[in-house]
């Protein structure tokens, strides 16, 4: 019978899906069991309680959005600017990691343990930006400022509702990316860099 149990990873994945769509309050054992088409009893074969599941969800999120992303950008090669652009695209574009990332940020506002985890993740991301921007900028204050602006653009773009008269959002993001990464206008010509190379594509 043990072979027929819902795998542990499916509980974690379903928890992340619920987190991404409804926030941490939507991560409820009964609701997850219903979504998986199983009873609650299987849950307690893997997890002591809901808190244990939430911890494993954070572990999975951190592993996927930092460790796995960093492993991939190393495999892909390229210079450090190429790596930071790919990291941004993997993390802040698409329907997988972005919704989870935004939900974790909201969760962190109410939970100091989650806030500490988010800080650790963001510190690793910021260091990647610093390393990239340091290749063309020697002023440490400017490096930090550009890194902050780049990170804020990648995240804040998904909350901003402003219009850009005479320009599209993609055009403005591409120009902002050029400025932050010290490129000439239009140098990010490849389709995958149309978001300005900072992973802010819708």
N, C-alpha and C positions, 0 to 999 in steps of 0.2 A: 504493500500500500504506500510505503514511503516514496516510491518512484513516481507515484501519481500526484504527489503534493505540488502545489503551485510553487515554482522556484522562488527562492528568496529575492533574486534580482527583479522579478516581476513586481513584487510588492514595492521595492524601492523605486522602480521605474514608474509604477502607477502613482506612487506618492509624489514624485517629481512632476508628473503630468497634472495632478490635482493642484499642486503648489503653483504651477505656471498659469493655470486657468482661473484659480479661485483664491489664491493666497494660502497662507499656512492654516487658516481656520478650516479650509476645505479638506485638509489632510486628516480624515477621520477613518478609523479602522473599519467601521461598518460600511461606510460609503466606498472605501477601496475594495472591500470584499465583494460588494455588489457589482462594482465595475469589472472585477475579475471573474465574476460568476462563481464565486466560492463562498464558503462559510467563514466566519471570523476565527473559528478554531485553528485553522491553518496558520494564521498570523502569529499566534502565541507559541507555535512550534519553532519560530525563528526569532521573535522579538519579545523581550520581557514586557514592554509596554510601548505606547505611542512615542514616548521620548526617545527610545532606542531606535525606532524607525527614523525619526527626524534626524538623529545624529548620522545614521547611515546615508540618508539622503544628502546631507551636507558633504559627507565624505565623497559620495559619487559625483556631486556637482563640482567640488574642488578638483577632483581627479580629472574630470572630463574637460573643464573649462581652463585649467592651467596646465597640469601635467601632460595631458594628451595633446593639447594645443601646442605647448612648447616642444614636445617630442616631434610633432609633425613639422613645425617650422624649421627644426634642425634637419630633418630628413629632406625637406624641399630644397634646402641650400639657399644661395643668394646672399647678398650683403645684409647688414643689420636693418637697413631701411626696408628691404624686401620682407624681412622677417616680421617687423612690426606691422607692416601693412597686412600681411597674411593673418597674423594673430588677430588683428582687429576685425577682419572679414569673417574669420571663423567664429569669433566670440559675439560680435554685435550685429551680425547679419543673419537672416534666415529665421526659421521657425523652431529651432531646437534650443540652442543655448540662451539666446536673448530673452525669451519670456521667463525662463528659470532665473536668469541673472537679475532681471528687474524685480521678480517676486522675492528673491533673497534680500535685495536692497530694502524693500518695504518691510519685510520681516525683521531685518536688523534694526530698524527704527524702534522696535518694541522689545527686543531681546538682546541683552548685552553679550551673551555667548555667541550669538549669530553675528553681532557687530564685530566681535574680535575675529571671527573666521573671515568675514568679508574684508576686514582691514588687511589680513594676511594675504588674501588673494589679490586685492588691489595693489598692495605694495610690490608684489611680484610683477604685476602688469606695468606699474609705473616705472620699475627698474628697467624693463624692456624698452620703454619709451625713452628714458634717460640715455640708455646705451645707444639707441638709434640717433637721437638728436645730438648727442655729444660728438658724433662723427663729423659734424659740420659746424658746431658751435662750441667755443671754448669757455664761454662765460657761464659758470655754474648756476648763477641766478637766472639767466636767460634759459638755460636748459630746463631748470625746474618749472619756470613759467610756461614754456612751450609744452612741456610734458603735461602739465595740469590742464592747459587749454585743449590739447588734443584729447585727453581722457574725458574732459567735460563735454566736448563736442560729440564724442562717440556715444556717450550715455544720454546727454541732454537732448540730442536730436530727436529721440523717441518720445519726448514730452512736449516739445515745442510745437505750437500751432500757428506761429506767425507766417504771414505771406512775405514774398520777396518780389515787389513790383518789378516787372520786366525781366525777371529771372526765375528759373525753376529752383526748387530746393537742391536738386542734384548739382546744378551749376554752382550754387553758392557753397555747397559742401566741398566740391572739387577745388574751388578757389581757396577756401579756408585751409584745406589740406596742403595745397601748394605753399601757402604762406607759412604754415606751421612746420612743414618738412623742408623748407628752403628750396623749393623747386620753382622753375620758371612756369608761368601760366600755361596750362595745357600739356604739361609734360607727363601727366598721368593719363596717357591716351589709351591704354589697354582697357578693354571692357570691364575687367575685374577691378580696375582702379577708378571707375567712374564715380565712386563715392568719396573721392579725395584720398583714398588709400588709408583711411582710418577705420574702416569697418562700419560705416554708418549708413549703408545702403538700406532702404526700406525693403 
